[in-house]
Amino acid sequence: MDFNFHVVLVEPEIPQNTGSIGRLCLATGCTLHLIEPLGFEITHARLRRAGLDYWEHLKVERHPGLKEFLESIPADAPKVFLSKKSGKTLFEHKFVPGTYFFFGKETMGLPEWVIGQYPMDTFRIPMFDARVRSLNLSNAVSIAVYEAIRQISTS
């Protein structure tokens, strides 16, 4: 089944996370979009190691900035922004094929202007222990993509 999902990493900082997310994208047929600036070089050994020998088969695109990227995709494209600051959980959203999943950088999350501009499209992954501030980026991407796959596959 082709879900035509897009995983968008806004200014990712940790090459191992991006490598793991690249592997997930290949496994699920997602396109990976990397929004610059990146906190590493694409040739970085840790990125390659985490992505193993899959990186060359991945659909990956680099973009110079988030505003430009948002302007380049269709205005009616389904978008989901993941932020711990949202009051709604990911499980409240009804996913459709072609969804763009937006994730912020590891240390800061998504920019405030994005959350302010897209409040109805911003969701969080629920956590049940207040001592945990956030999940690892690659884990968060996995949860979101597979929840979307689960919903679409069972509908």
Secondary structure, 3 states (H helix, E strand, C coil): CCCCCEEEEECCCCHHHHHHHHHHHHHHCCEEEEECCCCCCCCCHHHHHHHHHHHHHCCEEEECCHHHHHHHCCCCCCEEEECCCCCCEHHHCCCCCCCEEEECECCCECCHHHHHHCHHHEEECCCCCCCCCCCCHHHHHHHHHHHHHHHHHHC
